[in-house]
Amino acid sequence: MSLRIAAAVTLSLIACGCATAPPRPIDVTSLGVADAAAMIRARQITSVELTRTYLARAQANRDLNAFITLDEAGALKAARHADTQLALNLAKGVLHGVPLVIKDNTHVAGLPNTAGTPALRDYVPREHAPTVKRLVDEGAVILGKTNMHELAFGISGYNEAFFTAQPIGTRNPYDRSRIAGGSSSGTGAAIAARLAPGGLGSDTGGSVRIPAGVTGGAGLRPTLGRYSQEGVTPIAHSRDTVGPMALTVADVALLDSVMMRAKVPPVATLDGVRLGIYRDYYFADLDDDTKAVVDAALDKLRAAGVTIVEVDMPQLKKLNDAASFPVALYEAYDDLKTYLAKYQTGKTVEQVAAQIASKDVKATYETLVVPRKLPAPNGSVDAAPIYAAAMSEARPALAKHFGDTFAKYAIEALLAPTTPAVAVAQEPQASSLETFLRFIRNTDPGSNAGIPGLTLPAGLGPATRMPVGLSLDGLRDGDERLLAIGMAIEKLLGRIPPPPMR
């Protein structure tokens, strides 16, 4: 048999899945997106081998409730195609053959897009969201759609409609009795448990950074409008954005570069960087583990030449309160209505609301979103005039307050704990308003100002051994610089240990 014929036979066998190498162990404990891409290109592993490894891990970790749809057949088909293309020297791009996961509110062609809610269980988009298409065009293999807080309205991931195993709720791989954050719960849990090296979440007020923060990962909320929001089930167009998530900031920067069709920024030099901290707001009421880890990180940053500047932002809470709930709750009805019609889901907002399974989300829709109301001391009030004031006054003032603070103190970013506490117990109480407000406190203001926010792992709490996240809020459109600083801090602080492997 000639070499050409032998090669053709081998390629045809690979393509149909008839010829597969015996399974070999792949250490995924520290394998990131860039690592996986490099190993596949160097023929050290195949896409099929890596995809099978992650699929097997997903099946072995069903109790995490990380996935709504695990697309084993589709992922393996894409992986086989990637291996065939690589054998023909036709690699597609920087993510060739790399398995990734996508939050189940972002369209993947041919897979259900439930947004974590029963009424959309059978809705299957025909096209990728533009953000997903960028990843696929660069060769990514989509493993499946990850679990989320229902309709993205929460931070606990206690989704009463979708779970692959009891007990209910997406679970934190570092302690499976605790939350994995939200609303991008499944993407955070999947990355932390090494069911995938990276993926996409979405962020309205903290839904990328909170799950990444409490599960030991990295995540970027980009400047509002940096990525397309087409093909994403919305909450509020004035706040929503897709965001990349991974084990490291370097991999988040790689995913961002793919979606922006740009180069990965170089790692910054920390010596001389000025970072601000506003203690009265961002550092209030920290639990002991969070305080200990963040204080240690600050000491390391100072020793590396970073100037930590104490700043004052006296109007922050007032302006954020005026711009936060009024926008999200008012825009939710119109934006969901537009989405349901545009993508021909066959559902109305009222039909979606009627089938909501999670008690906290159902109450929000029935009492506020559908009737277009906002909570008030003596009941509820019409949301329209408050929303108008938020958009015309509070939001511009909040953005200016951030800009003025950065200019006054000559800082490049605001630094804070991503959340004031480590992950709490996964139970109905995790979806309480009190817990929601506590965990979203540090990520919400930057979201409403439209500026980029980044979280990276700072360490494990000395008592709980749970991850603590460190967040950076940067200047509008300063995403590359924020990522460059984040990568430098990541190198300084080092990687945290992986969770117990199953």
Helices and strands as residue ranges (DSSP letters): H 3-16, H 33-41, H 47-60, G 62-64, E 67-70, H 72-87, E 99-103, G 118-120, H 130-137, E 141-146, G 150-152, E 171-172, E 175-179, H 185-192, E 198-203, H 209-214, E 218-221, E 241-246, H 249-260, E 274-277, H 279-282, H 288-303, E 307-310, H 316-323, H 325-342, H 349-354, H 359-364, I 365-369, E 373-376, E 379-382, H 383-389, I 390-394, H 395-409, E 413-417, G 428-431, H 433-440, H 444-449, E 453-460, E 467-474, H 479-493
